[in-house]
């Protein structure tokens, strides 16, 4: 079976251009194995942090960095060098393995099902065993992947959407492998490699000499690069060790997870603490300062203003951290209103743009003469490197049938309702992928909420079916979006889409079993939800299901939620208008601010909502990490020449990503080993 699969994926070994006599390897089992191993570590970390605070990351940049570092260390014993196309397959496999906790609903839908009251389940068993968890993962893991494949031609090849994370990963891989930036004008990209590999290597060496400011011989440059990589590996290992040490200390001394930095009264009564976790500082570095700033604003509004008001007025008389009677559950509705408002408006804007673009394409196609032979948007990749149509559409049909059967067996949802859920998920996935391509944000949460609203009418009163329908929509958008980011990376680096599809499928299949086993261990050792794992995203899903099915809201929360919803209806519309402007500067009162700066710091509803539904201890440490990284970067590049400053900023950014990755992976990995020791002790 493995040989046949490899033959399917390795169709790319034929040269992609007649002048290419020595094509680089792409699909190799060494890349797949390293991708699976690193993806498994990422999966454990994503599950840990997803259950804690709802944070999940693709970490495609980190996968390409770590994969390159692994093969760099083995460079002396490799018969065939590790190339950039191979790196693309490695990170595709790692991302598919890492993101199953979100795509499979393990940090949202499954805990929400478990949290349903007995009278809300309609007699359906909502706590699954290992086999049932695996079946659930299989039901959700594949139809989004198959559906994402044909979107590549329109969104990546023809429209050339940015997909910022995918583009950044391609640039990162190019830097690592000393290749030209694939986004530079005039640089050959996908399917146009007639300049040959040797020319690209020579140009990369010339660029390195130019940056170094000297004409050092190749041996000296090689030593310099080895020294830089030694620094990076030490930084990765050191940050991993520091974060792992904190995880061990926090396990034996739980007080370290909630330091009362604002005083014991504020800590005890209002849950304002600081968790000095290096992993959350690393998350802040990855998220960036603007996102973390708006999370802090959300925390200040939610936990600093609305929570005390709700408690003092008697609207939420219970303990502050109680989801049902405390102010935490009360302010969660404000968070939910913000997410629904921004996601709905953002999807509406994307849908409007899609309709306008479709009308424009139809008009252009009608105006073109019938004898036009040149198609500037034609596919540039050899047909042998593409996924055959019969696999794409046949796989979509089979995976949909499998989803229908499994959901019927597990939760008793009628098969035609599941078919409707998948049919609704696919066009929503198109909108999500387009938003991802334009803004680097896939509104999977909002997509799931749209499905919940629809299925409140299809299956009224069925909260289990409502949650399942939302999970199906989220899974489709998540899988299609992740694959499209990876395909953008591959498109820029001349990687085989067929090989990437194979890596995605292998990673998804593998991760179903890994994630199911890990989730079962977490459920057996820890109380979910509980103090260690409050599972905030599950509570959001559950509250939405109850809301659309007619359950009453807490006292006096409705006007507050509406007010914030209106605010975050207006803000995305204004942001869209600013984005359409051609002016370099935007007038804000007496000041003229660069449009790019305004867009970067524009209020994010999702970040604001995360600051509300997460306890402050998670948010504050993320802000600390982002703030420190920004200060260090600016202090280092200050007073440098513009060219030197940009180069130095890029180096610091790479080093910061490496350190942040070590922080995140260290605590996530060590925490999982602590979990194993507790589970089998």
Steps between C-alpha positions, in 0.01 A plus 500: 500500500780743594682426174189575294441820693860608443470428128188719488673785682829470312357572160678831546845349437462562129666836420256789510680663211698352206820677617483349849711186483546459876173576678509521878324237711167605650300210640744299711424283797770676701313830460170330583639334813658819635180690416292243690732507801513877525129523420428262788688726740303797363178301533568432870577868556193615306276265697647619831467869422172456312335346805652768722433815301369409155834576325592287198783576257595358159869567572598452137792739538619311806464166322717616210761637743518189717492267198789686342691493830456122529636433153769767540631303798496182286654669197823302529329162463235585240560361153242739348484855640179614663342744255235773517229296327556223754467757776162603357377140528640473852319811625177400319504167683585665832218756470244230411609304808512803730157654433275197559407618854313791337389340173370195687322704765708355784539840669149626429221272382582185697540677837182700426309176441632371831382818676137466388248448776335158502167636382672670205649184349173336391636171629812510280827389658740794475812355664690292241750217539824472300348323202213748482740794529700362208183452298396858574841623385472301177155647438634857509857467377477459125213665311654845553832375361341357184293815452804724547695345212297649211498844668874525434464579129264792558641656815873423477570473126249740344423760766837463672359576845771585750443233768746690724604206719553275199703770328705565814574128530616490138729797565631333814578177315671701224724669756581172672596329174678806354258554214361817349195651664215349294289812545754736341408640159684325224587194705387176345236317698270209439548304182755746361837366602682518168779703659603182677586412856867593471420859401271544800767365733756735352269801540429400861876482572546842341224638725670360808831661401322832447332485842825413673668799336805305386621248246573221742570166340233233508669318789486810720134555414423139583665540841304821557173324413586206727567747782163667442324165502678399817363818658148420378513142624631614840219757516240234415639249749545761772148640469359144491689413819391817681136444414518131588656585836215740570248225417665268753514769769138598438397135533656471845425859607160595348516846661742595220212496251320794665722765656297777675702786347211745550446410864328216681156667500490553124632147451250338734190699410550586131742234367768747392823300512813452294607157380876538429492228238769525229262316265240776520773758451598304189141504379501877539815528290337291227170692516668840484462816704183641332302180560617469860425867563137454402483187713612707799236763413240222496621371837485849652146558368371153586679414824578851618169675432212270400579220745496723813188679377314172441593369844427820694162543329404141585475391135769234556504429875711183491875454515674713237645194319171305493367452145134479603444744787819707505605805304723285279193342345331841481780676309537197272178607328660834418797315355265281295312804368826660387614184320164452328485864391851525359495155340162557336598839359841373387342202325242732345775725364689200360179361346422836341850525357470143371174577320645819350812313387290220351290747302819665379648169389185412310503836322866468411454148368215618275705791369800287408527395139447133430833463318713612795772242546691648795371451852715696742325332792550147371634228727882510496557161663539182300172308502684198642566699818132581563245299693275320247141617487362152561686488833383848600129459426487129577672563832259781581203272433641210701610717794154662510332158511739388773420815699126440463527139618725568798301799627180293472659214696652718772234765560188386319500801267302412184725445199319759289564762771872415498498524120345844533767596754778400260324676210481816712859462618648501148393848384580634847845343461545693175430825686733398781782412259456829316512694828811305594662581168433870538541560875679191640197441723276200442170583679430136587325594824260731319442239231404249766261750656329560164442126471359492853251774413385311189464170683300656781227513234579162345516313833324720758571403858774250403809642671711193416420532131560874514848455645584225252388716205718786624794263538458375142503856363804593707688186393437560130621860515799415719627212285448682171670813635802316639548314173469823300771671706726202435415494129591869480838417650543215253388715207772756575771234544411273208381214722273229370133550602457123475782440746358766734157339483658167592679658797177665613311171487771308685518767771121511539462123529785472747378790710149358540637218716762710677251773594231253605740319731637822649151644555390181675801521731426863585138411573598218734769686695348849515152633552383656171381767543683576821748732663792372292305488173203742496442430127365850419430426132276210601297733718468741205369218277258386770364847571445558128310172468281595795446853372379403151275235651310749714672479836478828698804722551628603845341805657579838344768366263295559183541881468872480577553221246303691235703816558831319448358308204405827330849636562660196338260515209617852422874443549548232228301712253722802568808276473381375160452858379850593617637195319340612175652848526798581277633770734830433671388679817177501699382814678426437869409836647798733452737211425581328173585135568628252244219280375704183559552602864129566548414161349758324718367654821130499409282347777465124466168364622633147535797618710269721709265204556791269594600749768149470644443124491852418624594572859748792531794278601516355145465837326750697708793267438433499127513879508827489695659275235381716211606824671849377591558366148391832347718705736809284439450515124455876485790567736729278292418645158484864612741736327589244237499575129169410336643202308705372794202557731270290286752218481563513873126514574453189286775313686355602837153391387631157404681465832189617689288237322754233593505605866119528511468155343729355768292664772173362361633153427687466828202540732261317267733201465603473866139543611401207280770280654375604844155395384634160392671447836177580682289285270713187545612549859 
